[in-house]
């Protein structure tokens, strides 16, 4: 028996509780998720600069290249490739996870993203 009810309404209370549980299960089962993509949140050149700076300071070389890829996607691969003097295909190839871009390419892409490499 549910709190605040009497024995005569017990069956109705049980049926209500079952309906509520079913409704909650359906609601929970219908939640859809998608992978988090930081590129969607890099809206300005300043956002990109801060993101790349954090990756350079805190991450490995591979993580920095991944950050360049993310920033390039945020800005638009075609636009970045054009500004860097690269083809879109070569930009994708250089910044892929198994890619090993030359320093010249990293420098060009960084500049195309509105940033520059500095030693501190």
N, C-alpha and C positions, 0 to 999 in steps of 0.2 A: 504494500500500500504506500502510495506517495504521501509525503508530508502535506497536511492540510486537506486531505480528502477522507472520505468515509468508505466503508466496505462496499457500499452499493455502487460506487463509481470506480472501483478498483480496475475492472476490465477496461473501461474507457481510458483510464489513466495509462494503463499498460499499452494500449493501442496507440495512444498519442506519443508515448515515449519511443515506441518502435518506429513510428512515422518520422519522428524527429531524428533518430539515429540514421535512418535510411537517407533522409534529406541531407544530413551532414556528410555522409559517405559519398553521395553523388556530387556534392559541392567540392569536396576534397579531391575526388577523382577527376574532376573537370579542370583543375588548375593546370595550366600549361606554362612551361618555363622555356626559356631560350638561353643559349650560351651568352655569358657576359662578354661584351666587346667594348673595351675602353675607347676604341676609335670613335664611337658614337658620342663620346663625352669630350673629345678634344675639339672644341669649337673655335678657338682663336689661336693665333700664332703664339701668344703668351702661354696658353695651355700646353701647346706642343713643346715649346721651349722648356717649360718646367718639367714636363714628362720626360723629355730626353735628358735633361740635367739629372733628374733623380735616377734614371736608368744608368747613366754614365758613372754616377757617384756610388751607387749601391749594388749594381749588377755586374755580371760577367760580360765578356765580349759578345757572346751569343745573345745574351739578354738585351744588350744595347742594339744589336742588329735587329732583333725582334721588335724592339721599341721603334726603331727607324721604320720598319715595315708597318707597324700600327699607325705611326704618325703619318706616313705616306698615304695609307688608306683613308685616314681621317681628312687629309687635305685633298685627296684625289690622285690616284696613281698616274693618270694621264698628265695632269698638271705638273706634278713633281718630276716625272720623267722628262717632260718638255723643258722645264726650268733647269734641270740637271744636265741636259744635253744627252740624254739616254733614250733608248726606245723603251716603250712600256714593258715589252717582253724581257729586256735585259734588266730592267729594274726589278721585276718580279723574280727573275732568276737570282739576282744578287742578294735579295733580301729574304729568300726562302729559308726555312729552318736549316737545311743542310748547305746553304750557300756560304761562300767564302769570298766576300767582296774585297776588292783592293782598297787601300787607303784612299786613293784618288776618288773612287766611287762613293765611299762613305762621306768624304769631304763635300763632294758635289751634291749629294742628297741632303746632307745637313744644311748646306747653304740654300738649297731649293725649298727647304722647310722653314726658311726665315731664321735659322740659327747659325752658329759657328762654333767650331771646335777651339777651345782654349785650354792651356795648361795652367794649373794653379800651383 
